[in-house]
Structures are given as C-alpha cells and as structure tokens.
Amino acid sequence: MVTDVGDGSEKEEAKENDRSDDESGESTNVSHMQASNAVDVLMRYFQQSDLATDDDMQPLSLIKRHMDYMRFCSQKQTMI
C-alpha cells in the first residue's frame, strides 16, 4: 500500500505504539523468563542469518548476560 506523506499515517502509527499491551488499558508485566526466551530467539535468528556478524552478536550476548543476572538476583531468598 502506498501512502502520501501528508495523510497522517505516522500519527496513527505513533498512537498504536503508545497503547498498552492489554485491551483494558493496564500494562502487562513481562517475567524474567519471558524476556530471556525472547532474547534467545533473537540470538538464534542472528546466528541463522548469513549477514550477521560477531559485532551483531556481542550486544545481544551482553543483554542476555545482564538478564540472567537480573533473574538470579530476583530469585534470592529474602526471608527465613
């Protein structure tokens, strides 16, 4: 579909991006495990890509390591 520059489609796109994930207007929380799985899928995608380089994988590896640390910290026992 071809659109003209002045038709306001960019404004509609911005509104869609501002909406929360839940239809009731409440934002949904993403667990550490869900985020970790999403990064794993993204890393596999880049590994399968012929155009991906080590420079592409390094930031993803850092993000993955940080997410694993955050998950580990959230699982620490806080009460006896």
C-alpha positions as CSV (number, residue, x, y, z in Angstrom):
1,M,0.0,0.0,0.0
2,V,1.4,3.4,-1.0
3,T,0.5,6.4,1.2
4,D,1.0,10.1,0.7
5,V,3.4,11.9,3.0
6,G,0.7,14.2,4.5
7,D,-2.1,11.6,5.2
8,G,-1.3,11.3,8.9
9,S,-0.3,7.6,8.9
10,E,2.7,8.4,11.0
11,K,0.5,9.8,13.7
12,E,-1.7,6.7,13.7
13,E,1.4,4.5,14.0
14,A,2.6,6.5,16.9
15,K,-0.8,6.1,18.7
16,E,-0.7,2.4,18.2
17,N,2.8,2.2,19.7
18,D,1.7,4.3,22.7
19,R,-1.1,1.9,23.5
20,S,-0.6,-0.6,26.3
21,D,-0.4,-4.3,25.8
22,D,-3.6,-5.0,27.5
23,E,-7.0,-4.1,26.0
24,S,-8.3,-2.9,29.4
25,G,-5.7,-0.2,29.4
26,E,-3.4,-1.8,32.0
27,S,0.1,-2.7,31.0
28,T,1.2,-6.3,31.4
29,N,4.3,-7.3,33.2
30,V,6.9,-9.4,31.4
31,S,8.7,-12.0,33.5
32,H,12.4,-12.5,33.5
33,M,11.9,-15.9,31.9
34,Q,9.8,-14.5,29.1
35,A,12.4,-11.8,28.4
36,S,15.2,-14.3,28.4
37,N,13.4,-16.6,26.0
38,A,12.8,-13.6,23.7
39,V,16.5,-12.8,23.6
40,D,17.3,-16.4,23.0
41,V,15.0,-16.4,19.9
42,L,16.6,-13.2,18.7
43,M,20.1,-14.6,19.1
44,R,19.1,-17.8,17.2
45,Y,17.7,-15.6,14.4
46,F,21.0,-13.7,14.1
47,Q,23.0,-16.9,14.2
48,Q,21.0,-18.3,11.3
49,S,21.3,-15.1,9.3
50,D,24.1,-15.1,6.7
51,L,24.5,-11.3,7.1
52,A,25.0,-11.4,10.9
53,T,28.5,-10.7,12.2
54,D,30.2,-11.1,15.6
55,D,29.6,-7.4,16.1
56,D,25.9,-8.1,15.9
57,M,26.0,-10.9,18.5
58,Q,28.1,-9.1,21.1
59,P,25.4,-6.6,22.3
60,L,22.9,-9.4,22.4
61,S,25.2,-11.5,24.5
62,L,25.7,-8.7,26.9
63,I,21.9,-8.2,27.2
64,K,21.4,-11.9,27.8
65,R,24.1,-12.0,30.5
66,H,22.5,-9.0,32.2
67,M,19.1,-10.5,32.1
68,D,20.4,-13.8,33.6
69,Y,21.9,-11.7,36.4
70,M,18.7,-9.9,37.0
71,R,16.7,-13.2,37.1
72,F,19.3,-14.6,39.5
73,C,19.0,-11.6,41.8
74,S,15.2,-11.7,41.8
75,Q,15.3,-15.4,43.0
76,K,17.4,-14.7,46.1
77,Q,15.8,-15.6,49.4
78,T,14.7,-12.5,51.2
79,M,13.2,-14.1,54.4
80,I,14.0,-17.1,56.5
